[in-house]
Amino acid sequence: MDQILIAKIVSVIILGGFAIIFGLIPLGLNSYIKKIKNDDKKKNAFELIITIIVCFGAGVLLTTCLTHMIPEANEHMNEAVGKGIMTDTGFPLIEILTLAGFLLIYFVEEIVHLLSHRWSKPGRHLDGESTLSGGHNHEFVVKEVLSSSSHFKAGLRAFIIIVALGLHSVFEGMAIGLGLTSHHVWYLLFAIASHKFVIAFVIGMQFVVSGLSRNMVVSLICIFSSISPLGIIIGIFVTNANDQESTEQTVAITVLNGLTAGTLLYVVFFEVLEKERAKQKHGLIQVVSILVGFLFMILLSSIVMFMRGNDESEGGGHSCCSLNQLEQLSSPLGQLLDLDYLKSLNFTCENGVLKTV
């Protein structure tokens, strides 16, 4: 089986399975959660730990978007332009798609926010405010679910929150499913898992605190946990629709990669950093946690590049040629063979001469 496909299948199992586990842990900690509600010291310490983990995940996601996903999408688009599949319009297409993904999720969540207010009675919000944004703040669920005495409305509102979070999760999963190398898949898996498991635990904890039934909590967590794997499966079908990459497939991958980068940027800025900064405490710790996440992913990228360099240098020390390098070759063999055919061959490039292994 293809190593890339294996990596994606493992990602489905890890993201789905561990998200369920982390989301259901609060059910076993129900008595402890009730106890710390009345203990300010333990409550503050617990919230600080959550802040550190969430901000670390934000740093990981931000670094992944700006240093990995967007450059990868640009590289894939340039390759498609070189093959004649796409036309170079002169516009920064990937950046435009990234912004479109950002605004798409922004628009959808404003619709969800509007609907949630229509179902809520005026003046019934705790502390006179509503904090629902479908985001990753670990206070919004309690304030919204407890704002109504109706268990049906509470459950329905919690379900809408899961759907809103699920929109992000679908695109996060698609980012993994659209990966074209195993290194890319493993890299994104870690980046997404670093915050998804925390979010699963946080919303599970808040559902328990809000008084939702055990069956309701389990159902909502299972729905939330299954959405990212669904996105991965969609990405797998897009990339494996044909044995050889078609024009439609190339365009779809390019567009979806840009959109997914935009949705992840929205998660970082509006659903994590904005909520954490609104607390107006632990600001320096938040910045340091984000910086640690950034440095960690830079270190991970360096390790991946080092490993990739070692793989390419095995067997005689020849360096592998990329398609961009092939386009610049002036050797007769490079001019005669089609690039799609060359891509399917094992080859090395030595002194400007293309050699098959």
C-alpha positions, 0 to 999 in steps of 0.5 A: 500500500502507498505510504501516503495512503497509509499515513492518511488512514493512520491520521483518520484513526488517530484524529477520530479515536483520540478526539473521542477519548479526550472529549469523554475524559470529563465524564470520568472527572465529573466529581472533580470538575464540580469540586474545583468550581468552588475552589478559586485557586484550583480553578485558576490553575486549571484555566492557566493550564488550558490557556498554555495548551491552547496558545501552544496549539495556536502557535503550531497552527499559525506556523503551519499555515504561513510556513508550510500550507501556503508555500506548498499550495503556491508550489503546487500551483506553479507546477500546474502552471508549468504543465499548462493545466492552469493559466498564470493570471498574474494575481496572487491566486493562493493568497486570494483563496486563503482570504476567501476561506477566511471570509467564508468561515467568518460569514458562516459563523456570523449566521450561526451567531445570529440564529443562536440569538433568535432562539435565546430570550432577551435578558437571559444570558449570564452576566448580561452577555453572550459569548457564542461564536462557535469557537474554541473558548472554554467559557462560551459553552457554559454561558450559552447552554445555561442561558435557557431553562429548556433542555431541548434548547440547550441541546440544540444550541450545543449541537449548533456549536458542534456544527460550527466547530465541525466546519473548521474540522472538515477543512482541517481534515481535508488539509491532511487528505489533500497531502501529496507526500507522507512528510506533509501528512505527518506534519499536518497531523501533528499540527492539527492534533495539537489543538483538536484534542485540547478542544475536544477535552474543553467542550466535553468538560463544558458540556458536563458542567452545563448539565447535559445528559450523559448520552447527549455528551457522548453523542455530541463528542462522537459527532465532533470527533468524526468530522475531521476524519470525514474531511480526510476521507474527502481529501483522499477521494479527491487526490486518488480519483484517478491514477494519474492527476487530471486537470480537474483534480489539480485545480481542485487540490490547489483551490482546496489547499488555499481555502483550508489555509484560510480557515485555519488562520481564522481558527487561530486569530478569531477562535483562539487568540481573540478569546484568550486575549479577552480574558485580560490575564496571563498575557505574557504567558500566552505570548510565550506559549505561542512562541514555543509552538512556533519554535517547535514547528520550525524545529520539526520542519528542520528535522523533516527537511534534514530527513528528506535530504538524507533520503534524496542523497542515498545511493551514490550521492546523486540529488533528485531533480524536481519538476522545476529543475526538469523544465530547465534541463537542456539535455536531449532526453529532458526535451524529448520526454513528457514531464508527466512521464518523467514524473513517474520515473526514478531518475537522478540529475548529474552535471545537467544530464538526466539519468534514470536509475 
